[in-house]
Amino acid sequence: MPEQIFAPVGAELFQQKRSGAQLKKEPARVIAFVNQKGGAGKTTITQNLAVCFGLYHDKRVLCVDLDPQGNLGQGLVPDPIDTPKTADRLLVVPKVNIHEYIIKVRPNIDLIHNRFQKELREAVDRLPLY
C-alpha cells in the first residue's frame, strides 16, 4: 500500500515561490467582528484570521482592538503590553500619529491594543453630547 501524505487544501500554493511580477496591489479590506453578546467568539476568530492572513497568505494585517477588555493582544503577543497608547485613546485624542500606536506582533501582523482604563472611560463619559 503506498504511503499517504496528508496536506491542507491549497498547500501546493505555499510551496511555490512568488515572483514580484505575480504580485499585484489590491485595495485594503476591512473585516470587522461585532456582536453585543459576550462569548460569541469574536476575539478568537479575529486572532486566528489575523495569523492565517498574515502568516499563511502573506497579507499585511492591522488588528485594532476596540473591546474595553483588551483581550485581542493577549492572544497575539506573548508578553504583557504596557503602553498608554491604546485604541480608546487613539479615538479620543485629536491629531495623533497613528504609527506611534501600532505594535509589531509578528511578520505581517500589527496591533493597536486596548485595555480597560477607568480614568479614560470616566473622561469620555464627561464629554458633552451635542
Buried (B, 14 or more C-beta within 10 A) or exposed (E): EEEEEEEEEEEEEEEEEEEEEEEEEEEEEEEEEEEEEEEEEBBBEBBEBBBEBBBBEEBEBBBBBBBBEBBBBBBBBEEEBEEEBBBBBBEEEEEEEEEEBBBEBBEBBBBBBBBEBEEBEEEEEEEEEE
